[in-house]
Amino acid sequence: MKKNKILPLILCSAIFISNGAANAEELQEKNISDEKIVDVERNSNDVQNFSDAEKISNDVQKNSDVEKNSNDIQNFSSDEKNSNDVQKNSDVEKNSNDVQNFSSDENIFDGEKEFGVMSIGDKKDGKLYELQLEYLSGSAFTERRDMRNYNVHVFQKGKQVHAMSIYYGVTFTRATGYNIPRGIAYDSNGVGLGPAMMLRWEKKLSGKLYGSIDFSGSFMLYNKAHPYDGRAYGFLWRVGPRLTWKYDDTNSFSIGYNISHFSNAMRKHNPGYNTMGLSIGLSHQF
C-alpha cells in the first residue's frame, strides 16, 4: 500500500521537475532572445543615431561649404566689381586725359590742320626763343647814303593763331657808313638798342622744311644822332621770306632775306635810309 502511493508521488515530482526545467530553459531562451532583441534594437538605434549624426555632419559640412562658396563667390564678385570699377575709373581718367590732350593739341595745331603749320614749342611746355644775326647794306639804293647794319635780334614766341605767330623781343644794332646831305660825306656810325616785335606767317613745305614771311619793327635808341643830321632815335622796319629747318622738336635753323627801312617817322628833317641783306636764325625751346 505504501509502495503504491510512493510511485505516483515520484512520477508527479519527476514531471514537476521536468516541467520546471523546461520552463527554466524556455525562460532562459526567452531572456536570451529578449537580450538579443534589445541588442539589435540598441544597435539599430546606434546605427540610426550614427546615421543621423553623419547626416547632420554632412549637412553642416555642406552648409559650411555652401557658405564658404557663397562667401568666395561674393568676395570674387566684389573683387571683380572693384577691379572693374578700378579699370573703369582708369579708363575714364585715361579717356579724360586723352580728350583733354586732344583738345589742347587741337587748339594748338589748328594752323597745322588748315595750313600745315607746326611751330617749335607747340608740343611741350616752355618758352621758345629765336636768335637772328643779320647783315644789311644800303649802298644799292642811293648814292647819297652808304649804310651798313650789323643787327642782333632776340625774340620770344608769344601767341599763335592758325598760321600767324607773334614774337616779342629786343634789337641791338651797330651801324656804320656815311651820309651825304649837302654833297659832303659825314660819318653816320652809331650803336642802337630797343624793343622789337615780329609777325610771322608760316607754312609747312616738306618734311621738316618750313617757309615763312616775317615782318618786324624795332624802336631804336642810339648813342647819338643817326644817321648824321638826324635824331638819336628811329624805327627799323624789316620784311622778307625765311626758310626754316626744324631738325627736332626743340631746335631749328633758318635763313632769311630782308629788306629794311630806317627813319624817325617825322615829316620834316627825316634822313632815313633803306638796306637789304641776309639773316641767319637759331631757335631753341627752354
C-alpha positions as CSV (number, residue, x, y, z in Angstrom):
1,M,0.0,0.0,0.0
2,K,2.8,2.4,0.8
3,K,4.6,1.3,-2.3
4,N,1.6,2.1,-4.4
5,K,1.4,5.7,-3.0
6,I,5.1,6.5,-3.4
7,L,5.3,5.6,-7.1
8,P,2.7,8.2,-8.2
9,L,4.3,10.7,-5.9
10,I,7.7,10.1,-7.6
11,L,6.2,10.4,-11.0
12,C,4.5,13.6,-10.2
13,S,7.7,15.0,-8.8
14,A,9.6,14.0,-11.9
15,I,7.0,15.6,-14.1
16,F,7.1,18.8,-12.0
17,I,10.9,18.9,-12.1
18,S,10.9,18.2,-15.8
19,N,8.3,21.0,-16.4
20,G,10.3,23.3,-14.1
21,A,13.5,22.6,-16.0
22,A,11.6,23.1,-19.3
23,N,10.1,26.3,-18.1
24,A,13.5,27.5,-16.8
25,E,15.1,26.6,-20.1
26,E,12.3,28.3,-22.0
27,L,12.6,31.3,-19.8
28,Q,16.4,31.4,-20.3
29,E,15.9,31.1,-24.0
30,K,13.3,33.9,-23.8
31,N,15.6,36.1,-21.8
32,I,18.4,35.5,-24.3
33,S,16.0,36.3,-27.1
34,D,14.9,39.4,-25.4
35,E,18.5,40.4,-24.8
36,K,19.3,39.8,-28.5
37,I,16.2,41.9,-29.4
38,V,17.4,44.6,-27.1
39,D,20.9,44.4,-28.5
40,V,19.6,44.5,-32.0
41,E,17.3,47.4,-31.1
42,R,20.2,49.2,-29.4
43,N,22.5,48.5,-32.4
44,S,19.7,49.7,-34.7
45,N,19.4,52.9,-32.6
46,D,23.1,53.3,-32.6
47,V,23.2,52.9,-36.3
48,Q,20.3,55.3,-36.7
49,N,22.0,57.8,-34.3
50,F,25.3,57.4,-36.2
51,S,23.5,57.8,-39.5
52,D,21.7,60.9,-38.2
53,A,24.9,62.3,-36.7
54,E,26.7,61.6,-40.0
55,K,23.8,63.2,-41.9
56,I,23.9,66.2,-39.6
57,S,27.7,66.4,-40.0
58,N,27.3,66.2,-43.8
59,D,24.6,68.8,-43.7
60,V,26.8,71.1,-41.6
61,Q,29.7,70.5,-43.9
62,K,27.5,71.1,-46.9
63,N,26.2,74.3,-45.3
64,S,29.7,75.3,-44.4
65,D,30.9,74.6,-48.0
66,V,27.9,76.4,-49.4
67,E,28.5,79.4,-47.1
68,K,32.2,79.3,-48.0
69,N,31.5,79.1,-51.7
70,S,28.9,81.8,-51.3
71,N,31.5,84.0,-49.5
72,D,34.1,83.1,-52.1
73,I,31.6,84.0,-54.9
74,Q,30.7,87.2,-53.1
75,N,34.3,88.1,-52.5
76,F,35.2,87.2,-56.1
77,S,32.3,89.2,-57.3
78,S,33.3,92.1,-55.0
79,D,36.9,91.8,-56.2
80,E,35.8,91.6,-59.8
81,K,33.5,94.5,-59.3
82,N,36.3,96.5,-57.6
83,S,38.6,95.5,-60.3
84,N,36.1,96.5,-63.0
85,D,35.5,99.8,-61.1
86,V,39.2,100.5,-60.9
87,Q,39.6,99.6,-64.6
88,K,36.6,101.8,-65.5
89,N,37.9,104.6,-63.4
90,S,41.4,104.2,-65.0
91,D,39.7,104.1,-68.5
92,V,37.6,107.1,-67.7
93,E,40.7,109.0,-66.4
94,K,42.7,107.9,-69.4
95,N,39.9,108.9,-71.8
96,S,39.5,112.2,-69.9
97,N,43.3,112.9,-70.3
98,D,43.2,111.8,-73.9
99,V,40.2,114.1,-74.5
100,Q,42.0,117.0,-72.7
101,N,45.3,116.3,-74.6
102,F,43.4,116.1,-77.8
103,S,41.5,119.3,-77.1
104,S,44.8,121.0,-76.3
105,D,46.5,119.6,-79.3
106,E,43.5,120.5,-81.5
107,N,43.6,124.1,-80.2
108,I,47.4,124.3,-80.7
109,F,47.5,122.6,-84.1
110,D,44.6,124.4,-85.8
111,G,47.2,126.1,-88.0
112,E,48.8,122.8,-88.9
113,K,45.5,121.1,-89.8
114,E,44.5,124.0,-92.0
115,F,47.8,125.3,-93.3
116,G,50.3,122.5,-92.5
117,V,51.9,124.6,-89.8
118,M,53.7,123.4,-86.7
119,S,56.0,125.7,-84.8
120,I,58.6,124.6,-82.4
121,G,57.5,124.7,-78.8
122,D,53.9,123.7,-79.6
123,K,54.1,120.2,-78.2
124,K,55.8,120.9,-74.9
125,D,55.6,123.4,-72.1
126,G,58.3,126.1,-72.1
127,K,59.3,129.3,-73.9
128,L,60.6,129.3,-77.5
129,Y,63.4,131.8,-78.2
130,E,64.9,132.7,-81.5
131,L,68.2,134.5,-82.2
132,Q,68.8,136.2,-85.5
133,L,72.1,137.5,-86.8
134,E,71.7,139.9,-89.7
135,Y,73.8,141.9,-92.1
136,L,72.1,144.7,-94.1
137,S,73.6,147.1,-96.7
138,G,72.2,150.2,-98.2
139,S,74.6,151.1,-101.0
140,A,72.4,149.7,-103.7
141,F,69.5,152.1,-103.0
142,T,71.1,155.5,-103.3
143,E,74.4,157.2,-103.9
144,R,73.7,159.7,-101.2
145,R,74.0,157.2,-98.4
146,D,76.1,154.1,-97.8
147,M,74.9,152.5,-94.6
148,R,75.6,149.0,-93.2
149,N,73.8,147.5,-90.2
150,Y,75.0,144.6,-88.1
151,N,71.9,143.5,-86.2
152,V,71.2,141.1,-83.4
153,H,67.6,140.2,-82.7
154,V,66.4,138.1,-79.8
155,F,62.7,137.1,-79.9
156,Q,60.4,135.1,-77.6
157,K,57.4,133.4,-79.2
158,G,54.1,134.7,-77.9
159,K,50.6,133.9,-79.1
160,Q,49.9,131.8,-82.2
161,V,46.6,132.0,-84.2
162,H,46.4,129.5,-87.0
163,A,49.4,130.1,-89.2
164,M,50.2,133.5,-87.7
165,S,52.6,133.9,-84.7
166,I,53.6,137.0,-82.8
167,Y,57.1,137.4,-81.3
168,Y,58.4,139.9,-78.7
169,G,62.0,140.8,-78.2
170,V,64.8,143.2,-78.4
171,T,67.2,144.5,-81.2
172,F,70.8,145.5,-80.9
173,T,72.5,147.2,-83.9
174,R,75.9,148.5,-84.9
175,A,75.5,150.9,-87.8
176,T,78.4,152.1,-89.9
177,G,78.7,154.2,-93.0
178,Y,78.2,157.8,-94.1
179,N,75.5,160.2,-95.2
180,I,75.9,162.9,-97.8
181,P,73.2,165.5,-97.1
182,R,74.9,168.5,-98.9
183,G,77.5,166.9,-101.1
184,I,79.8,166.2,-98.2
185,A,80.2,162.7,-96.6
186,Y,79.5,162.7,-92.9
187,D,80.2,159.8,-90.6
188,S,77.0,158.1,-89.5
189,N,78.3,155.4,-87.2
190,G,76.2,154.6,-84.2
191,V,75.1,152.0,-81.7
192,G,71.4,151.4,-81.0
193,L,69.2,149.3,-78.7
194,G,65.5,148.9,-78.4
195,P,62.3,146.8,-78.1
196,A,61.1,144.8,-81.1
197,M,58.0,142.9,-82.3
198,M,57.7,140.4,-85.2
199,L,54.8,138.8,-87.0
200,R,55.4,135.6,-88.8
201,W,53.1,133.7,-91.3
202,E,54.4,130.1,-91.6
203,K,53.6,127.1,-93.8
204,K,55.0,123.6,-93.9
205,L,56.7,123.0,-97.3
206,S,58.0,119.4,-97.0
207,G,59.1,117.2,-94.1
208,K,61.0,119.3,-91.7
209,L,61.3,122.3,-94.0
210,Y,59.0,125.3,-93.4
211,G,58.6,128.6,-95.2
212,S,57.6,131.9,-93.7
213,I,57.1,135.6,-94.3
214,D,58.5,137.8,-91.4
215,F,57.6,141.4,-90.7
216,S,59.2,143.1,-87.7
217,G,59.5,146.6,-86.2
218,S,62.1,147.9,-83.7
219,F,62.1,151.2,-81.8
220,M,65.8,152.1,-81.7
221,L,67.6,154.5,-79.3
222,Y,71.1,155.5,-80.5
223,N,74.1,156.9,-78.7
224,K,74.0,159.9,-81.0
225,A,72.0,161.3,-83.9
226,H,71.7,158.6,-86.6
227,P,72.2,159.0,-89.4
228,Y,74.2,162.2,-89.5
229,D,71.9,165.3,-89.1
230,G,69.1,163.0,-87.9
231,R,67.9,162.2,-84.4
232,A,69.1,159.8,-81.7
233,Y,66.0,157.6,-82.1
234,G,64.2,156.0,-85.0
235,F,62.3,152.9,-86.3
236,L,63.8,150.0,-88.0
237,W,61.3,148.1,-90.2
238,R,62.1,144.7,-91.9
239,V,60.2,142.3,-94.1
240,G,61.2,139.3,-96.1
241,P,61.0,135.5,-96.7
242,R,62.6,132.8,-94.4
243,L,63.3,129.1,-94.8
244,T,63.4,127.1,-91.5
245,W,64.7,123.6,-91.0
246,K,63.2,122.1,-87.8
247,Y,65.6,119.2,-87.1
248,D,63.9,118.1,-83.8
249,D,61.1,119.2,-81.5
250,T,63.0,122.0,-79.8
251,N,65.6,123.3,-82.2
252,S,65.7,124.8,-85.7
253,F,67.9,126.6,-88.1
254,S,66.8,129.3,-90.6
255,I,68.0,131.6,-93.2
256,G,66.2,134.7,-94.5
257,Y,66.5,137.7,-96.8
258,N,65.2,141.0,-95.6
259,I,64.6,144.5,-96.9
260,S,64.6,147.2,-94.3
261,H,63.8,150.8,-93.8
262,F,65.1,153.1,-91.1
263,S,63.7,156.6,-90.3
264,N,62.5,158.7,-87.3
265,A,58.9,158.9,-88.6
266,M,59.0,162.7,-88.7
267,R,57.5,164.6,-91.7
268,K,60.3,167.1,-91.6
269,H,64.0,166.5,-91.3
270,N,63.9,162.7,-91.6
271,P,67.1,161.5,-93.1
272,G,66.2,157.8,-93.3
273,Y,67.8,155.1,-95.4
274,N,67.0,151.6,-96.8
275,T,69.0,148.4,-96.6
276,M,68.8,144.8,-97.6
277,G,70.7,141.6,-96.7
278,L,70.8,138.1,-95.2
279,S,69.6,136.9,-91.8
280,I,70.6,133.6,-90.0
281,G,68.4,132.3,-87.2
282,L,68.7,129.8,-84.5
283,S,65.8,128.8,-82.2
284,H,65.5,126.7,-79.1
285,Q,62.8,125.8,-76.6
286,F,63.9,126.0,-73.0
